[in-house]
Amino acid sequence: MGVVKRMIGQPTSTLSILQSDQLPAEDIKLHGGRKGGRPISATLPRIEGTVEIRPLHGTAPIPISFVTISLQKRETIHSAADSVTKKHLAAPRKEISDTVGKEMLLYRCPAGRESEEISSMDVPFVIFIPFGRGAQETHRRVPPASLQLPSRTAETFYELVVQVQQGNRDQKKFAIPVPISRYDTLSTFGMYSRREVKEAVTDHLVTLQAAINKWSFGPLDPIDVDVRLVPNMDYWNRVRKISISKITIAIVEEVVYNHEGDEPQRKAKQLGKKSETFGIKMPELGFATKMGMVFPAKDQRDQDGVLPRQKQAFPMYNVHSFTTTASLYKIEYYLTVKAQLSNAKDVFLKQPIVVCPWDSAGCKAEMEAIEQSAKDASHVDVSNPMLPSSRIIRAHDADALTCLGVAMVGNVRKPLID
């Protein structure tokens, strides 16, 4: 499976970063367009766009030595951030950052020169996102999806970082948040439609079996569980005294902080449950029932019913979180089944499930987009992606002023009117 930045805008969105704490002649205005394919390796997940550099004020050329671009990932955890009393006493927030894929050199001035005077620069780029697997390919490990838990107890954040070196004097960095989504947990994938059966035994008297026909769920997706209690006939004299009081199914979210470290910390939270009361004796042939519930969804609106504006760095989902594994934390989900018995110990089991950010209808729609992205990717050569030509206007070029919307009228510079 692969990973891809979700497309924002059709087909390209424009972002701006202004650096205004330097002299006007050295200021830079940067635009980054962005688009991407869909999630699996056949789609060649990637980020495409153009870095545009202009003088922020006036028409003074910019001395540029080189320009690079990279996709940076930053992860942070602070397990006590959701507690007012504990967060001041706990260890400080832990943070790591690294580069996803490779840093790209977009431009370098001619050899032997410290810098080159540039009036305008448009340089296309494509960053291929890794989709390798296993410990042998840690440098190509699939990056986790963008996510921010409440109170920022855990966070994964991505940004495109453009670095502009201006001779020996100055080095500027421009960062653009980039939300990234993963699509390898779509409930429409066939591997999540296999029937899964889990068993648990207590006191060797009763075996609890729970079966689910699919094990990937999104917001408001139905969860159907086949529950069965099987008596051990070798101990029938004791089993016939057992009564089935109540059976409860529940969805549990477990966040593991620092799971790859020496002292992992686990926090579990129950998202929803459903119980049914029976009050019957254990039948000789066992007991079977079908129970169901709906996976809980997150209400995006606030207390006034207003839908908040989406954060630029994080996609807006209808779930509180989803199944993911990052370097500093991981989030797992379980379907738990508990049978409360009389004259015997209760039986409990925990079945791992996968939580997807999209419901069944959304997953079906994404599958169509994946097919189209795979067709588009078949025409892309990773070693030579055939990007558009760069457009670099140097200060001594004849159209250096025209590209900035200025024309010389006599000895006076005037705004250019087409």
Helices and strands as residue ranges (DSSP letters): E 4-5, E 13-18, G 24-26, E 28-36, G 41-43, E 46-55, E 62-64, E 66-77, E 94-108, E 116-128, G 135-140, E 147-148, G 150-152, E 154-166, E 170-177, E 180-181, G 190-193, E 196-202, E 206-212, E 216-217, E 222-231, G 233-235, H 236-239, E 243-257, E 265-281, E 287-294, E 324-325, E 329-342, E 347-355, H 360-377, E 391-394, G 402-404, E 406-409, E 412-415
